[in-house]
Amino acid sequence: DERGEEDDDEEFDILDIRADQRRSHADQMSNIDDLPVERNPAGLPEPITSWQDAIGRGYLNKSLLDKLVTAGLKRPTLIQRHA
């Protein structure tokens, strides 16, 4: 129905806006690598360094990578790197 189509269009508009916001603030996130991280327990796998690294380790697939990039996520956040 028409209302459902309007809701879908609005959702995509919001997703596009969020992706644009992420892209415009990417420079402000460049200091993320300088933040201290404490990891427990010992022996955890090393954090991922990029989405490509996550794909190489089998944590992500290409389809998900494409969605992350489309959403404006050029690289993993600090939490995502260690998750």
mmCIF file of the N, C-alpha and C atoms, coordinates in Angstrom:
data_MODEL
# 
_entry.id   MODEL 
# 
loop_
_atom_site.group_PDB 
_atom_site.id 
_atom_site.type_symbol 
_atom_site.label_atom_id 
_atom_site.label_alt_id 
_atom_site.label_comp_id 
_atom_site.label_asym_id 
_atom_site.label_entity_id 
_atom_site.label_seq_id 
_atom_site.pdbx_PDB_ins_code 
_atom_site.Cartn_x 
_atom_site.Cartn_y 
_atom_site.Cartn_z 
_atom_site.occupancy 
_atom_site.B_iso_or_equiv 
_atom_site.pdbx_formal_charge 
_atom_site.auth_seq_id 
_atom_site.auth_comp_id 
_atom_site.auth_asym_id 
_atom_site.auth_atom_id 
_atom_site.pdbx_PDB_model_num 
ATOM 1   N N  . ASP A 1 1  ? 0.828  -1.186  0.000  1.00 0.00 ? 1  ASP A N  1 
ATOM 2   C CA . ASP A 1 1  ? 0.000  0.000   0.000  1.00 0.00 ? 1  ASP A CA 1 
ATOM 3   C C  . ASP A 1 1  ? 0.873  1.251   0.000  1.00 0.00 ? 1  ASP A C  1 
ATOM 4   N N  . GLU A 1 2  ? 0.260  2.398   -0.233 1.00 0.00 ? 2  GLU A N  1 
ATOM 5   C CA . GLU A 1 2  ? 1.021  3.642   -0.364 1.00 0.00 ? 2  GLU A CA 1 
ATOM 6   C C  . GLU A 1 2  ? 1.733  4.024   0.930  1.00 0.00 ? 2  GLU A C  1 
ATOM 7   N N  . ARG A 1 3  ? 1.093  3.818   2.041  1.00 0.00 ? 3  ARG A N  1 
ATOM 8   C CA . ARG A 1 3  ? 1.701  4.188   3.336  1.00 0.00 ? 3  ARG A CA 1 
ATOM 9   C C  . ARG A 1 3  ? 2.963  3.373   3.586  1.00 0.00 ? 3  ARG A C  1 
ATOM 10  N N  . GLY A 1 4  ? 2.914  2.100   3.257  1.00 0.00 ? 4  GLY A N  1 
ATOM 11  C CA . GLY A 1 4  ? 4.088  1.248   3.422  1.00 0.00 ? 4  GLY A CA 1 
ATOM 12  C C  . GLY A 1 4  ? 5.240  1.703   2.558  1.00 0.00 ? 4  GLY A C  1 
ATOM 13  N N  . GLU A 1 5  ? 4.936  2.118   1.337  1.00 0.00 ? 5  GLU A N  1 
ATOM 14  C CA . GLU A 1 5  ? 5.981  2.622   0.443  1.00 0.00 ? 5  GLU A CA 1 
ATOM 15  C C  . GLU A 1 5  ? 6.574  3.922   0.979  1.00 0.00 ? 5  GLU A C  1 
ATOM 16  N N  . GLU A 1 6  ? 5.725  4.792   1.547  1.00 0.00 ? 6  GLU A N  1 
ATOM 17  C CA . GLU A 1 6  ? 6.214  6.045   2.128  1.00 0.00 ? 6  GLU A CA 1 
ATOM 18  C C  . GLU A 1 6  ? 7.138  5.775   3.305  1.00 0.00 ? 6  GLU A C  1 
ATOM 19  N N  . ASP A 1 7  ? 6.774  4.802   4.140  1.00 0.00 ? 7  ASP A N  1 
ATOM 20  C CA . ASP A 1 7  ? 7.618  4.442   5.282  1.00 0.00 ? 7  ASP A CA 1 
ATOM 21  C C  . ASP A 1 7  ? 8.970  3.928   4.808  1.00 0.00 ? 7  ASP A C  1 
ATOM 22  N N  . ASP A 1 8  ? 8.967  3.103   3.758  1.00 0.00 ? 8  ASP A N  1 
ATOM 23  C CA . ASP A 1 8  ? 10.220 2.572   3.208  1.00 0.00 ? 8  ASP A CA 1 
ATOM 24  C C  . ASP A 1 8  ? 11.086 3.701   2.667  1.00 0.00 ? 8  ASP A C  1 
ATOM 25  N N  . ASP A 1 9  ? 10.466 4.638   1.945  1.00 0.00 ? 9  ASP A N  1 
ATOM 26  C CA . ASP A 1 9  ? 11.213 5.774   1.397  1.00 0.00 ? 9  ASP A CA 1 
ATOM 27  C C  . ASP A 1 9  ? 11.816 6.617   2.514  1.00 0.00 ? 9  ASP A C  1 
ATOM 28  N N  . GLU A 1 10 ? 11.032 6.842   3.573  1.00 0.00 ? 10 GLU A N  1 
ATOM 29  C CA . GLU A 1 10 ? 11.512 7.633   4.705  1.00 0.00 ? 10 GLU A CA 1 
ATOM 30  C C  . GLU A 1 10 ? 12.682 6.928   5.398  1.00 0.00 ? 10 GLU A C  1 
ATOM 31  N N  . GLU A 1 11 ? 12.593 5.612   5.531  1.00 0.00 ? 11 GLU A N  1 
ATOM 32  C CA . GLU A 1 11 ? 13.672 4.850   6.156  1.00 0.00 ? 11 GLU A CA 1 
ATOM 33  C C  . GLU A 1 11 ? 14.959 4.981   5.350  1.00 0.00 ? 11 GLU A C  1 
ATOM 34  N N  . PHE A 1 12 ? 14.868 4.858   4.027  1.00 0.00 ? 12 PHE A N  1 
ATOM 35  C CA . PHE A 1 12 ? 16.052 4.983   3.186  1.00 0.00 ? 12 PHE A CA 1 
ATOM 36  C C  . PHE A 1 12 ? 16.614 6.393   3.253  1.00 0.00 ? 12 PHE A C  1 
ATOM 37  N N  . ASP A 1 13 ? 15.745 7.408   3.339  1.00 0.00 ? 13 ASP A N  1 
ATOM 38  C CA . ASP A 1 13 ? 16.213 8.787   3.472  1.00 0.00 ? 13 ASP A CA 1 
ATOM 39  C C  . ASP A 1 13 ? 17.008 8.963   4.767  1.00 0.00 ? 13 ASP A C  1 
ATOM 40  N N  . ILE A 1 14 ? 16.523 8.398   5.843  1.00 0.00 ? 14 ILE A N  1 
ATOM 41  C CA . ILE A 1 14 ? 17.203 8.489   7.134  1.00 0.00 ? 14 ILE A CA 1 
ATOM 42  C C  . ILE A 1 14 ? 18.550 7.773   7.067  1.00 0.00 ? 14 ILE A C  1 
ATOM 43  N N  . LEU A 1 15 ? 18.582 6.605   6.437  1.00 0.00 ? 15 LEU A N  1 
ATOM 44  C CA . LEU A 1 15 ? 19.838 5.868   6.305  1.00 0.00 ? 15 LEU A CA 1 
ATOM 45  C C  . LEU A 1 15 ? 20.843 6.661   5.480  1.00 0.00 ? 15 LEU A C  1 
ATOM 46  N N  . ASP A 1 16 ? 20.390 7.313   4.427  1.00 0.00 ? 16 ASP A N  1 
ATOM 47  C CA . ASP A 1 16 ? 21.280 8.141   3.605  1.00 0.00 ? 16 ASP A CA 1 
ATOM 48  C C  . ASP A 1 16 ? 21.808 9.326   4.404  1.00 0.00 ? 16 ASP A C  1 
ATOM 49  N N  . ILE A 1 17 ? 20.960 9.929   5.206  1.00 0.00 ? 17 ILE A N  1 
ATOM 50  C CA . ILE A 1 17 ? 21.380 11.066  6.034  1.00 0.00 ? 17 ILE A CA 1 
ATOM 51  C C  . ILE A 1 17 ? 22.441 10.625  7.029  1.00 0.00 ? 17 ILE A C  1 
ATOM 52  N N  . ARG A 1 18 ? 22.212 9.491   7.696  1.00 0.00 ? 18 ARG A N  1 
ATOM 53  C CA . ARG A 1 18 ? 23.195 8.976   8.668  1.00 0.00 ? 18 ARG A CA 1 
ATOM 54  C C  . ARG A 1 18 ? 24.520 8.659   7.987  1.00 0.00 ? 18 ARG A C  1 
ATOM 55  N N  . ALA A 1 19 ? 24.474 8.066   6.789  1.00 0.00 ? 19 ALA A N  1 
ATOM 56  C CA . ALA A 1 19 ? 25.706 7.751   6.066  1.00 0.00 ? 19 ALA A CA 1 
ATOM 57  C C  . ALA A 1 19 ? 26.459 9.030   5.725  1.00 0.00 ? 19 ALA A C  1 
ATOM 58  N N  . ASP A 1 20 ? 25.745 10.055  5.295  1.00 0.00 ? 20 ASP A N  1 
ATOM 59  C CA . ASP A 1 20 ? 26.384 11.345  4.993  1.00 0.00 ? 20 ASP A CA 1 
ATOM 60  C C  . ASP A 1 20 ? 27.009 11.953  6.246  1.00 0.00 ? 20 ASP A C  1 
ATOM 61  N N  . GLN A 1 21 ? 26.323 11.833  7.383  1.00 0.00 ? 21 GLN A N  1 
ATOM 62  C CA . GLN A 1 21 ? 26.870 12.357  8.644  1.00 0.00 ? 21 GLN A CA 1 
ATOM 63  C C  . GLN A 1 21 ? 28.152 11.621  9.016  1.00 0.00 ? 21 GLN A C  1 
ATOM 64  N N  . ARG A 1 22 ? 28.160 10.317  8.867  1.00 0.00 ? 22 ARG A N  1 
ATOM 65  C CA . ARG A 1 22 ? 29.372 9.543   9.187  1.00 0.00 ? 22 ARG A CA 1 
ATOM 66  C C  . ARG A 1 22 ? 30.532 9.973   8.302  1.00 0.00 ? 22 ARG A C  1 
ATOM 67  N N  . ARG A 1 23 ? 30.251 10.133  7.023  1.00 0.00 ? 23 ARG A N  1 
ATOM 68  C CA . ARG A 1 23 ? 31.314 10.543  6.094  1.00 0.00 ? 23 ARG A CA 1 
ATOM 69  C C  . ARG A 1 23 ? 31.850 11.926  6.437  1.00 0.00 ? 23 ARG A C  1 
ATOM 70  N N  . SER A 1 24 ? 30.966 12.841  6.805  1.00 0.00 ? 24 SER A N  1 
ATOM 71  C CA . SER A 1 24 ? 31.404 14.214  7.090  1.00 0.00 ? 24 SER A CA 1 
ATOM 72  C C  . SER A 1 24 ? 32.179 14.321  8.400  1.00 0.00 ? 24 SER A C  1 
ATOM 73  N N  . HIS A 1 25 ? 32.015 13.356  9.301  1.00 0.00 ? 25 HIS A N  1 
ATOM 74  C CA . HIS A 1 25 ? 32.723 13.383  10.584 1.00 0.00 ? 25 HIS A CA 1 
ATOM 75  C C  . HIS A 1 25 ? 33.900 12.408  10.637 1.00 0.00 ? 25 HIS A C  1 
ATOM 76  N N  . ALA A 1 26 ? 34.243 11.818  9.537  1.00 0.00 ? 26 ALA A N  1 
ATOM 77  C CA . ALA A 1 26 ? 35.303 10.803  9.515  1.00 0.00 ? 26 ALA A CA 1 
ATOM 78  C C  . ALA A 1 26 ? 36.629 11.357  10.022 1.00 0.00 ? 26 ALA A C  1 
ATOM 79  N N  . ASP A 1 27 ? 36.961 12.591  9.681  1.00 0.00 ? 27 ASP A N  1 
ATOM 80  C CA . ASP A 1 27 ? 38.223 13.183  10.129 1.00 0.00 ? 27 ASP A CA 1 
ATOM 81  C C  . ASP A 1 27 ? 38.272 13.331  11.639 1.00 0.00 ? 27 ASP A C  1 
ATOM 82  N N  . GLN A 1 28 ? 37.145 13.628  12.254 1.00 0.00 ? 28 GLN A N  1 
ATOM 83  C CA . GLN A 1 28 ? 37.101 13.792  13.698 1.00 0.00 ? 28 GLN A CA 1 
ATOM 84  C C  . GLN A 1 28 ? 37.309 12.470  14.428 1.00 0.00 ? 28 GLN A C  1 
ATOM 85  N N  . MET A 1 29 ? 37.092 11.378  13.726 1.00 0.00 ? 29 MET A N  1 
ATOM 86  C CA . MET A 1 29 ? 37.275 10.062  14.331 1.00 0.00 ? 29 MET A CA 1 
ATOM 87  C C  . MET A 1 29 ? 38.692 9.525   14.119 1.00 0.00 ? 29 MET A C  1 
ATOM 88  N N  . SER A 1 30 ? 39.554 10.308  13.505 1.00 0.00 ? 30 SER A N  1 
ATOM 89  C CA . SER A 1 30 ? 40.894 9.814   13.187 1.00 0.00 ? 30 SER A CA 1 
ATOM 90  C C  . SER A 1 30 ? 41.732 9.542   14.437 1.00 0.00 ? 30 SER A C  1 
ATOM 91  N N  . ASN A 1 31 ? 41.378 10.139  15.569 1.00 0.00 ? 31 ASN A N  1 
ATOM 92  C CA . ASN A 1 31 ? 42.134 9.911   16.806 1.00 0.00 ? 31 ASN A CA 1 
ATOM 93  C C  . ASN A 1 31 ? 41.718 8.630   17.517 1.00 0.00 ? 31 ASN A C  1 
ATOM 94  N N  . ILE A 1 32 ? 40.841 7.862   16.936 1.00 0.00 ? 32 ILE A N  1 
ATOM 95  C CA . ILE A 1 32 ? 40.332 6.649   17.573 1.00 0.00 ? 32 ILE A CA 1 
ATOM 96  C C  . ILE A 1 32 ? 41.456 5.670   17.917 1.00 0.00 ? 32 ILE A C  1 
ATOM 97  N N  . ASP A 1 33 ? 42.502 5.664   17.102 1.00 0.00 ? 33 ASP A N  1 
ATOM 98  C CA . ASP A 1 33 ? 43.600 4.733   17.341 1.00 0.00 ? 33 ASP A CA 1 
ATOM 99  C C  . ASP A 1 33 ? 44.413 5.086   18.579 1.00 0.00 ? 33 ASP A C  1 
ATOM 100 N N  . ASP A 1 34 ? 44.268 6.302   19.075 1.00 0.00 ? 34 ASP A N  1 
ATOM 101 C CA . ASP A 1 34 ? 45.040 6.750   20.234 1.00 0.00 ? 34 ASP A CA 1 
ATOM 102 C C  . ASP A 1 34 ? 44.361 6.432   21.567 1.00 0.00 ? 34 ASP A C  1 
ATOM 103 N N  . LEU A 1 35 ? 43.131 5.965   21.531 1.00 0.00 ? 35 LEU A N  1 
ATOM 104 C CA . LEU A 1 35 ? 42.395 5.697   22.766 1.00 0.00 ? 35 LEU A CA 1 
ATOM 105 C C  . LEU A 1 35 ? 42.873 4.392   23.401 1.00 0.00 ? 35 LEU A C  1 
ATOM 106 N N  . PRO A 1 36 ? 43.037 4.387   24.722 1.00 0.00 ? 36 PRO A N  1 
ATOM 107 C CA . PRO A 1 36 ? 43.490 3.161   25.392 1.00 0.00 ? 36 PRO A CA 1 
ATOM 108 C C  . PRO A 1 36 ? 42.373 2.116   25.453 1.00 0.00 ? 36 PRO A C  1 
ATOM 109 N N  . VAL A 1 37 ? 42.761 0.865   25.348 1.00 0.00 ? 37 VAL A N  1 
ATOM 110 C CA . VAL A 1 37 ? 41.802 -0.239  25.407 1.00 0.00 ? 37 VAL A CA 1 
ATOM 111 C C  . VAL A 1 37 ? 42.363 -1.305  26.327 1.00 0.00 ? 37 VAL A C  1 
ATOM 112 N N  . GLU A 1 38 ? 41.540 -1.741  27.254 1.00 0.00 ? 38 GLU A N  1 
ATOM 113 C CA . GLU A 1 38 ? 41.924 -2.847  28.132 1.00 0.00 ? 38 GLU A CA 1 
ATOM 114 C C  . GLU A 1 38 ? 41.100 -4.054  27.721 1.00 0.00 ? 38 GLU A C  1 
ATOM 115 N N  . ARG A 1 39 ? 41.779 -5.152  27.434 1.00 0.00 ? 39 ARG A N  1 
ATOM 116 C CA . ARG A 1 39 ? 41.100 -6.360  26.946 1.00 0.00 ? 39 ARG A CA 1 
ATOM 117 C C  . ARG A 1 39 ? 41.284 -7.497  27.943 1.00 0.00 ? 39 ARG A C  1 
ATOM 118 N N  . ASN A 1 40 ? 40.167 -8.130  28.282 1.00 0.00 ? 40 ASN A N  1 
ATOM 119 C CA . ASN A 1 40 ? 40.193 -9.276  29.173 1.00 0.00 ? 40 ASN A CA 1 
ATOM 120 C C  . ASN A 1 40 ? 39.250 -10.325 28.630 1.00 0.00 ? 40 ASN A C  1 
ATOM 121 N N  . PRO A 1 41 ? 39.521 -11.575 28.787 1.00 0.00 ? 41 PRO A N  1 
ATOM 122 C CA . PRO A 1 41 ? 40.676 -12.211 29.394 1.00 0.00 ? 41 PRO A CA 1 
ATOM 123 C C  . PRO A 1 41 ? 41.868 -12.208 28.445 1.00 0.00 ? 41 PRO A C  1 
ATOM 124 N N  . ALA A 1 42 ? 42.976 -12.656 28.939 1.00 0.00 ? 42 ALA A N  1 
ATOM 125 C CA . ALA A 1 42 ? 44.185 -12.766 28.119 1.00 0.00 ? 42 ALA A CA 1 
ATOM 126 C C  . ALA A 1 42 ? 43.953 -13.797 27.017 1.00 0.00 ? 42 ALA A C  1 
ATOM 127 N N  . GLY A 1 43 ? 44.681 -13.656 25.932 1.00 0.00 ? 43 GLY A N  1 
ATOM 128 C CA . GLY A 1 43 ? 44.598 -14.631 24.861 1.00 0.00 ? 43 GLY A CA 1 
ATOM 129 C C  . GLY A 1 43 ? 43.515 -14.372 23.825 1.00 0.00 ? 43 GLY A C  1 
ATOM 130 N N  . LEU A 1 44 ? 42.878 -13.212 23.881 1.00 0.00 ? 44 LEU A N  1 
ATOM 131 C CA . LEU A 1 44 ? 41.875 -12.889 22.869 1.00 0.00 ? 44 LEU A CA 1 
ATOM 132 C C  . LEU A 1 44 ? 42.549 -12.677 21.518 1.00 0.00 ? 44 LEU A C  1 
ATOM 133 N N  . PRO A 1 45 ? 41.829 -12.925 20.427 1.00 0.00 ? 45 PRO A N  1 
ATOM 134 C CA . PRO A 1 45 ? 42.413 -12.653 19.108 1.00 0.00 ? 45 PRO A CA 1 
ATOM 135 C C  . PRO A 1 45 ? 42.760 -11.164 18.992 1.00 0.00 ? 45 PRO A C  1 
ATOM 136 N N  . GLU A 1 46 ? 43.746 -10.854 18.175 1.00 0.00 ? 46 GLU A N  1 
ATOM 137 C CA . GLU A 1 46 ? 44.108 -9.461  17.946 1.00 0.00 ? 46 GLU A CA 1 
ATOM 138 C C  . GLU A 1 46 ? 42.919 -8.727  17.335 1.00 0.00 ? 46 GLU A C  1 
ATOM 139 N N  . PRO A 1 47 ? 42.747 -7.447  17.663 1.00 0.00 ? 47 PRO A N  1 
ATOM 140 C CA . PRO A 1 47 ? 41.634 -6.692  17.081 1.00 0.00 ? 47 PRO A CA 1 
ATOM 141 C C  . PRO A 1 47 ? 41.788 -6.569  15.561 1.00 0.00 ? 47 PRO A C  1 
ATOM 142 N N  . ILE A 1 48 ? 40.659 -6.440  14.884 1.00 0.00 ? 48 ILE A N  1 
ATOM 143 C CA . ILE A 1 48 ? 40.732 -6.237  13.435 1.00 0.00 ? 48 ILE A CA 1 
ATOM 144 C C  . ILE A 1 48 ? 41.234 -4.820  13.171 1.00 0.00 ? 48 ILE A C  1 
ATOM 145 N N  . THR A 1 49 ? 41.875 -4.639  12.048 1.00 0.00 ? 49 THR A N  1 
ATOM 146 C CA . THR A 1 49 ? 42.411 -3.322  11.703 1.00 0.00 ? 49 THR A CA 1 
ATOM 147 C C  . THR A 1 49 ? 41.587 -2.631  10.629 1.00 0.00 ? 49 THR A C  1 
ATOM 148 N N  . SER A 1 50 ? 40.780 -3.408  9.916  1.00 0.00 ? 50 SER A N  1 
ATOM 149 C CA . SER A 1 50 ? 39.955 -2.852  8.838  1.00 0.00 ? 50 SER A CA 1 
ATOM 150 C C  . SER A 1 50 ? 38.849 -3.851  8.523  1.00 0.00 ? 50 SER A C  1 
ATOM 151 N N  . TRP A 1 51 ? 37.890 -3.404  7.700  1.00 0.00 ? 51 TRP A N  1 
ATOM 152 C CA . TRP A 1 51 ? 36.850 -4.341  7.267  1.00 0.00 ? 51 TRP A CA 1 
ATOM 153 C C  . TRP A 1 51 ? 37.472 -5.463  6.437  1.00 0.00 ? 51 TRP A C  1 
ATOM 154 N N  . GLN A 1 52 ? 38.469 -5.135  5.614  1.00 0.00 ? 52 GLN A N  1 
ATOM 155 C CA . GLN A 1 52 ? 39.126 -6.161  4.810  1.00 0.00 ? 52 GLN A CA 1 
ATOM 156 C C  . GLN A 1 52 ? 39.806 -7.205  5.697  1.00 0.00 ? 52 GLN A C  1 
ATOM 157 N N  . ASP A 1 53 ? 40.387 -6.752  6.798  1.00 0.00 ? 53 ASP A N  1 
ATOM 158 C CA . ASP A 1 53 ? 40.994 -7.671  7.759  1.00 0.00 ? 53 ASP A CA 1 
ATOM 159 C C  . ASP A 1 53 ? 39.931 -8.615  8.321  1.00 0.00 ? 53 ASP A C  1 
ATOM 160 N N  . ALA A 1 54 ? 38.762 -8.068  8.643  1.00 0.00 ? 54 ALA A N  1 
ATOM 161 C CA . ALA A 1 54 ? 37.664 -8.888  9.176  1.00 0.00 ? 54 ALA A CA 1 
ATOM 162 C C  . ALA A 1 54 ? 37.196 -9.916  8.150  1.00 0.00 ? 54 ALA A C  1 
ATOM 163 N N  . ILE A 1 55 ? 37.155 -9.525  6.884  1.00 0.00 ? 55 ILE A N  1 
ATOM 164 C CA . ILE A 1 55 ? 36.789 -10.478 5.830  1.00 0.00 ? 55 ILE A CA 1 
ATOM 165 C C  . ILE A 1 55 ? 37.845 -11.568 5.725  1.00 0.00 ? 55 ILE A C  1 
ATOM 166 N N  . GLY A 1 56 ? 39.113 -11.163 5.753  1.00 0.00 ? 56 GLY A N  1 
ATOM 167 C CA . GLY A 1 56 ? 40.199 -12.131 5.662  1.00 0.00 ? 56 GLY A CA 1 
ATOM 168 C C  . GLY A 1 56 ? 40.184 -13.146 6.786  1.00 0.00 ? 56 GLY A C  1 
ATOM 169 N N  . ARG A 1 57 ? 39.716 -12.743 7.943  1.00 0.00 ? 57 ARG A N  1 
ATOM 170 C CA . ARG A 1 57 ? 39.641 -13.667 9.084  1.00 0.00 ? 57 ARG A CA 1 
ATOM 171 C C  . ARG A 1 57 ? 38.340 -14.462 9.116  1.00 0.00 ? 57 ARG A C  1 
ATOM 172 N N  . GLY A 1 58 ? 37.441 -14.157 8.191  1.00 0.00 ? 58 GLY A N  1 
ATOM 173 C CA . GLY A 1 58 ? 36.170 -14.880 8.133  1.00 0.00 ? 58 GLY A CA 1 
ATOM 174 C C  . GLY A 1 58 ? 35.103 -14.330 9.051  1.00 0.00 ? 58 GLY A C  1 
ATOM 175 N N  . TYR A 1 59 ? 35.294 -13.133 9.595  1.00 0.00 ? 59 TYR A N  1 
ATOM 176 C CA . TYR A 1 59 ? 34.299 -12.528 10.482 1.00 0.00 ? 59 TYR A CA 1 
ATOM 177 C C  . TYR A 1 59 ? 33.172 -11.862 9.705  1.00 0.00 ? 59 TYR A C  1 
ATOM 178 N N  . LEU A 1 60 ? 33.464 -11.361 8.512  1.00 0.00 ? 60 LEU A N  1 
ATOM 179 C CA . LEU A 1 60 ? 32.486 -10.688 7.659  1.00 0.00 ? 60 LEU A CA 1 
ATOM 180 C C  . LEU A 1 60 ? 32.525 -11.297 6.276  1.00 0.00 ? 60 LEU A C  1 
ATOM 181 N N  . ASN A 1 61 ? 31.441 -11.069 5.514  1.00 0.00 ? 61 ASN A N  1 
ATOM 182 C CA . ASN A 1 61 ? 31.454 -11.459 4.105  1.00 0.00 ? 61 ASN A CA 1 
ATOM 183 C C  . ASN A 1 61 ? 31.349 -10.194 3.250  1.00 0.00 ? 61 ASN A C  1 
ATOM 184 N N  . LYS A 1 62 ? 31.555 -10.337 1.965  1.00 0.00 ? 62 LYS A N  1 
ATOM 185 C CA . LYS A 1 62 ? 31.579 -9.194  1.041  1.00 0.00 ? 62 LYS A CA 1 
ATOM 186 C C  . LYS A 1 62 ? 30.249 -8.452  1.037  1.00 0.00 ? 62 LYS A C  1 
ATOM 187 N N  . SER A 1 63 ? 29.153 -9.162  1.125  1.00 0.00 ? 63 SER A N  1 
ATOM 188 C CA . SER A 1 63 ? 27.831 -8.542  1.124  1.00 0.00 ? 63 SER A CA 1 
ATOM 189 C C  . SER A 1 63 ? 27.680 -7.583  2.311  1.00 0.00 ? 63 SER A C  1 
ATOM 190 N N  . LEU A 1 64 ? 28.113 -8.030  3.487  1.00 0.00 ? 64 LEU A N  1 
ATOM 191 C CA . LEU A 1 64 ? 28.031 -7.173  4.668  1.00 0.00 ? 64 LEU A CA 1 
ATOM 192 C C  . LEU A 1 64 ? 28.987 -5.986  4.541  1.00 0.00 ? 64 LEU A C  1 
ATOM 193 N N  . LEU A 1 65 ? 30.167 -6.213  3.989  1.00 0.00 ? 65 LEU A N  1 
ATOM 194 C CA . LEU A 1 65 ? 31.115 -5.118  3.766  1.00 0.00 ? 65 LEU A CA 1 
ATOM 195 C C  . LEU A 1 65 ? 30.483 -4.042  2.892  1.00 0.00 ? 65 LEU A C  1 
ATOM 196 N N  . ASP A 1 66 ? 29.834 -4.442  1.817  1.00 0.00 ? 66 ASP A N  1 
ATOM 197 C CA . ASP A 1 66 ? 29.185 -3.482  0.928  1.00 0.00 ? 66 ASP A CA 1 
ATOM 198 C C  . ASP A 1 66 ? 28.139 -2.661  1.668  1.00 0.00 ? 66 ASP A C  1 
ATOM 199 N N  . LYS A 1 67 ? 27.391 -3.300  2.561  1.00 0.00 ? 67 LYS A N  1 
ATOM 200 C CA . LYS A 1 67 ? 26.370 -2.589  3.339  1.00 0.00 ? 67 LYS A CA 1 
ATOM 201 C C  . LYS A 1 67 ? 27.009 -1.612  4.322  1.00 0.00 ? 67 LYS A C  1 
ATOM 202 N N  . LEU A 1 68 ? 28.100 -2.007  4.949  1.00 0.00 ? 68 LEU A N  1 
ATOM 203 C CA . LEU A 1 68 ? 28.788 -1.120  5.884  1.00 0.00 ? 68 LEU A CA 1 
ATOM 204 C C  . LEU A 1 68 ? 29.329 0.115   5.174  1.00 0.00 ? 68 LEU A C  1 
ATOM 205 N N  . VAL A 1 69 ? 29.935 -0.085  4.026  1.00 0.00 ? 69 VAL A N  1 
ATOM 206 C CA . VAL A 1 69 ? 30.490 1.033   3.258  1.00 0.00 ? 69 VAL A CA 1 
ATOM 207 C C  . VAL A 1 69 ? 29.369 1.946   2.774  1.00 0.00 ? 69 VAL A C  1 
ATOM 208 N N  . THR A 1 70 ? 28.277 1.368   2.301  1.00 0.00 ? 70 THR A N  1 
ATOM 209 C CA . THR A 1 70 ? 27.131 2.157   1.858  1.00 0.00 ? 70 THR A CA 1 
ATOM 210 C C  . THR A 1 70 ? 26.575 2.980   3.013  1.00 0.00 ? 70 THR A C  1 
ATOM 211 N N  . ALA A 1 71 ? 26.653 2.442   4.223  1.00 0.00 ? 71 ALA A N  1 
ATOM 212 C CA . ALA A 1 71 ? 26.161 3.144   5.405  1.00 0.00 ? 71 ALA A CA 1 
ATOM 213 C C  . ALA A 1 71 ? 27.147 4.210   5.892  1.00 0.00 ? 71 ALA A C  1 
ATOM 214 N N  . GLY A 1 72 ? 28.268 4.360   5.196  1.00 0.00 ? 72 GLY A N  1 
ATOM 215 C CA . GLY A 1 72 ? 29.233 5.392   5.560  1.00 0.00 ? 72 GLY A CA 1 
ATOM 216 C C  . GLY A 1 72 ? 30.266 4.952   6.575  1.00 0.00 ? 72 GLY A C  1 
ATOM 217 N N  . LEU A 1 73 ? 30.361 3.674   6.840  1.00 0.00 ? 73 LEU A N  1 
ATOM 218 C CA . LEU A 1 73 ? 31.322 3.157   7.813  1.00 0.00 ? 73 LEU A CA 1 
ATOM 219 C C  . LEU A 1 73 ? 32.585 2.719   7.079  1.00 0.00 ? 73 LEU A C  1 
ATOM 220 N N  . LYS A 1 74 ? 33.532 3.627   6.942  1.00 0.00 ? 74 LYS A N  1 
ATOM 221 C CA . LYS A 1 74 ? 34.759 3.342   6.190  1.00 0.00 ? 74 LYS A CA 1 
ATOM 222 C C  . LYS A 1 74 ? 35.651 2.355   6.912  1.00 0.00 ? 74 LYS A C  1 
ATOM 223 N N  . ARG A 1 75 ? 35.623 2.387   8.228  1.00 0.00 ? 75 ARG A N  1 
ATOM 224 C CA . ARG A 1 75 ? 36.470 1.486   9.016  1.00 0.00 ? 75 ARG A CA 1 
ATOM 225 C C  . ARG A 1 75 ? 35.762 1.169   10.323 1.00 0.00 ? 75 ARG A C  1 
ATOM 226 N N  . PRO A 1 76 ? 36.172 0.107   10.982 1.00 0.00 ? 76 PRO A N  1 
ATOM 227 C CA . PRO A 1 76 ? 35.502 -0.286  12.228 1.00 0.00 ? 76 PRO A CA 1 
ATOM 228 C C  . PRO A 1 76 ? 35.735 0.741   13.336 1.00 0.00 ? 76 PRO A C  1 
ATOM 229 N N  . THR A 1 77 ? 34.730 0.901   14.176 1.00 0.00 ? 77 THR A N  1 
ATOM 230 C CA . THR A 1 77 ? 34.888 1.740   15.358 1.00 0.00 ? 77 THR A CA 1 
ATOM 231 C C  . THR A 1 77 ? 35.787 0.998   16.352 1.00 0.00 ? 77 THR A C  1 
ATOM 232 N N  . LEU A 1 78 ? 36.173 1.671   17.398 1.00 0.00 ? 78 LEU A N  1 
ATOM 233 C CA . LEU A 1 78 ? 37.025 1.070   18.414 1.00 0.00 ? 78 LEU A CA 1 
ATOM 234 C C  . LEU A 1 78 ? 36.381 -0.199  18.991 1.00 0.00 ? 78 LEU A C  1 
ATOM 235 N N  . ILE A 1 79 ? 35.110 -0.119  19.311 1.00 0.00 ? 79 ILE A N  1 
ATOM 236 C CA . ILE A 1 79 ? 34.395 -1.280  19.865 1.00 0.00 ? 79 ILE A CA 1 
ATOM 237 C C  . ILE A 1 79 ? 34.331 -2.413  18.835 1.00 0.00 ? 79 ILE A C  1 
ATOM 238 N N  . GLN A 1 80 ? 34.031 -2.064  17.577 1.00 0.00 ? 80 GLN A N  1 
ATOM 239 C CA . GLN A 1 80 ? 33.925 -3.086  16.544 1.00 0.00 ? 80 GLN A CA 1 
ATOM 240 C C  . GLN A 1 80 ? 35.254 -3.778  16.301 1.00 0.00 ? 80 GLN A C  1 
ATOM 241 N N  . ARG A 1 81 ? 36.338 -3.062  16.443 1.00 0.00 ? 81 ARG A N  1 
ATOM 242 C CA . ARG A 1 81 ? 37.655 -3.659  16.239 1.00 0.00 ? 81 ARG A CA 1 
ATOM 243 C C  . ARG A 1 81 ? 37.956 -4.764  17.233 1.00 0.00 ? 81 ARG A C  1 
ATOM 244 N N  . HIS A 1 82 ? 37.463 -4.601  18.435 1.00 0.00 ? 82 HIS A N  1 
ATOM 245 C CA . HIS A 1 82 ? 37.782 -5.530  19.519 1.00 0.00 ? 82 HIS A CA 1 
ATOM 246 C C  . HIS A 1 82 ? 36.674 -6.544  19.792 1.00 0.00 ? 82 HIS A C  1 
ATOM 247 N N  . ALA A 1 83 ? 35.535 -6.423  19.122 1.00 0.00 ? 83 ALA A N  1 
ATOM 248 C CA . ALA A 1 83 ? 34.386 -7.303  19.407 1.00 0.00 ? 83 ALA A CA 1 
ATOM 249 C C  . ALA A 1 83 ? 34.579 -8.687  18.815 1.00 0.00 ? 83 ALA A C  1 
# 
